Amino acid sequence: MKSQLKGKLRMPAIASFTRLPKEDLRELTSAVGGDDPHGLAEFLAANGASVVEFEEDGDIFSVLLPVLADDYDIDLETSENAIVADLAEATDALVFILTQEEQKKYLEQLDPENFSVEELGEAHADFTEDEEAGAGEAMLAGIAALYQAMQEVDADHAVVVSIA
């Protein structure tokens, strides 16, 4: 009974997309490394600007990112950037950074027109081994959010994506 209640009471994860000056990226790790569990969110709010409103449950990215990497060769989680590795160690949130490097590699591929709800729903079911109503739509919404965020990247700015 407890596990059923726990599943029903779970709060959806919030995905935020924050455009941040590249010069502020080094400070991200120290913002996360302190005792304040809200350090990352506070740092991003103080130093960046939200560029995407994502209404779906951010947990969709825990399936979407591996599916994009495995099925479409769009790997947004692997980065040469040491900051990403430091962030992964310092926080429980899923955090990755979209830079011009990712923009050059993946912007065209991430165009939502390149994907279908049915195909994404099947990929979700294959990955989770569970058919979930609306999963394809949620995954397409995630792709659209990534595509929109990727367009905000330039030589002086990156977009920090955090899901918590």
C-alpha positions, -999 to 999 in steps of 0.1 A, spaced: 0 0 0 28 24 9 45 20 -25 12 27 -43 7 59 -23 43 69 -28 39 65 -66 7 86 -67 20 113 -45 53 118 -64 58 154 -75 67 158 -111 103 168 -118 108 203 -130 130 209 -161 146 243 -163 165 258 -193 186 287 -182 207 308 -206 239 317 -188 270 337 -198 298 312 -204 321 330 -180 297 321 -152 299 283 -159 329 278 -136 309 292 -106 282 266 -111 301 239 -93 307 260 -62 270 270 -62 260 234 -61 288 222 -38 276 240 -6 251 230 20 222 247 3 201 222 -17 187 251 -37 221 265 -45 220 256 -82 185 270 -88 194 302 -69 226 306 -89 208 301 -122 180 325 -112 205 352 -102 229 349 -131 208 336 -161 176 339 -179 150 312 -184 146 305 -221 121 276 -223 88 269 -204 85 231 -201 51 221 -188 56 183 -189 71 162 -161 109 167 -163 114 130 -156 108 123 -193 144 134 -199 157 103 -180 143 83 -209 146 109 -237 183 115 -233 194 79 -235 169 72 -264 183 102 -283 219 90 -277 212 53 -286 186 56 -314 195 89 -330 232 95 -322 223 128 -304 244 125 -272 237 155 -250 249 139 -217 285 132 -226 306 162 -226 343 170 -226 334 198 -202 348 190 -167 321 213 -152 294 187 -162 313 159 -144 317 181 -113 280 190 -114 270 153 -117 290 145 -85 278 176 -66 240 173 -71 212 148 -73 196 167 -102 203 158 -138 223 187 -152 238 191 -186 250 221 -206 242 230 -242 271 248 -258 279 259 -294 296 225 -298 263 207 -292 245 233 -313 267 227 -343 264 189 -340 228 185 -331 206 215 -338 194 203 -372 189 167 -360 168 180 -330 142 197 -352 109 183 -338 97 178 -374 123 150 -377 103 129 -351 69 113 -348 49 108 -316 43 71 -325 80 65 -331 89 82 -298 62 63 -279 76 30 -292 112 41 -282 99 50 -247 81 16 -244 113 -2 -256 135 17 -231 112 14 -201 96 -20 -210 63 -3 -202 37 13 -225 27 46 -210 -1 67 -225 12 101 -237 48 91 -235 54 99 -272 39 134 -268 60 140 -237 91 129 -255 83 152 -285 77 181 -261 111 174 -246 127 174 -280 110 207 -289 123 222 -256 158 211 -263 156 224 -299 143 258 -286 170 260 -259 197 250 -284 188 281 -305 196 303 -275 233 292 -274 259 315 -289 296 322 -286 291 340 -252 263 319 -237 254 284 -229 221 269 -217 221 249 -185 194 223 -184 186 210 -149 159 185 -140 151 182 -103 
